Amino acid sequence: MKKVVARQLKVKESEIKNELDFVKNLGADSFASIELVAAFEEEFDIEMDEGAALQVKTVGKAIEFITKTVEQKK
C-alpha cells in the first residue's frame, strides 16, 4: 500500500504515515488522486467505487477501504 503511494506521489515510503492526508500532507491533487485509485486497483487486482474511494482522505482510511474491498472480493 505505502509503496504504491510512494511511487504515485513521489514521496519516500518512510515518510508515509497512516494519519497523513493525501491532499494536505502528501500533495495529491485531484488528478493524482484518480491515478492513485487506479494504481491501487491494479496493485491489488480489485475494482473500487471511484466516488467512494476519492472520499477517503488519509492513508490509514485508504488501508481500511482497500482491505474491506479485497475481503469482499473473496
Secondary structure, 3 states (H helix, E strand, C coil): CHHHHHHHHCCCHHHCCCCCECCCCCCCCHHHHHHHHHHHHHHHCCCCCHHHHHCCCEHHHHHHHHHHHHHHHC
